Amino acid sequence: MTSSSPETRRLQDCFNGLLSLVAAPALWSGKGPDWVMREVLDMLARMLNLDLVYSRLDDGSGGAIRELARSDRYADADRRVHEIGVAVEPWLRTQQAAECHVVPNPFGAGELNVTCLSLGLKEGGGFVLAGSRRPGFPADTDLLLLQVAVNQAVVELQRAQVVAAKQRAEAAEAHSTYLRQESEQHWGEIIGASAPLAQALKLVEEVAPTNACVLIQG
């Protein structure tokens, strides 16, 4: 039996990668944006044997922009995520989606072939950057897997945005209800919600306009 050619193995790896990406959202359901992006970066680092995967995410909620990094080659990538972002920032201002550029390696000597794909969120924005020292990166199959992974991530991130917006609305409504109930239970400087107190204060309201003397016991 003859061994398969490098091209055949490459296509088989790409096919297996696509199957993994198609199945991934079932595992992401109910997870937050950071968790989803970490899973996406981990999958890409393994499937494409990348030296670096970096993402920047702004979900449009007004919170801090979140950065994540993953590398099997450089164990401190996650701790140096902001440093990586600063290193690639000048290139990001001029890059075109899915184009390949050669940039200085943020981890030291040498260079990385990098490509960047937008997350394309309706609210906010973000991107995924993939880098490798491998000659010829990114090949067509690399770009295909990157695009599928990013598309899957966008769907989950948008779902997470909807869930987060719903939770914020529910929290705001609950807070509003609480304040309304509290205001209804205030009589001047008297605060309380018990039935006997409410009954006593109702009687106070009835006699308050008169000059009658009232004795309260209990």
Buried (B, 14 or more C-beta within 10 A) or exposed (E): EEEEEEEEEBEEBBEEBBEBBEEBBEEBEEBBBBEBBBBBBEBBBBBBBBBBBBBBBBBBEEEEEBBBBBBBEBEEBBEBBEBBBEBBEEBBEEBEEEEBBEBEBBBEEEEBBBBBBEBBBEEBBBBBBBBBBBEEBBBEBBBBBBBBBBEBBBEBBBBBBEEBBEEEEEEEEEEEEEEEEEEEBEBEEEEEEEEEBEEBBEEBEEEEEEEEEEEEEE
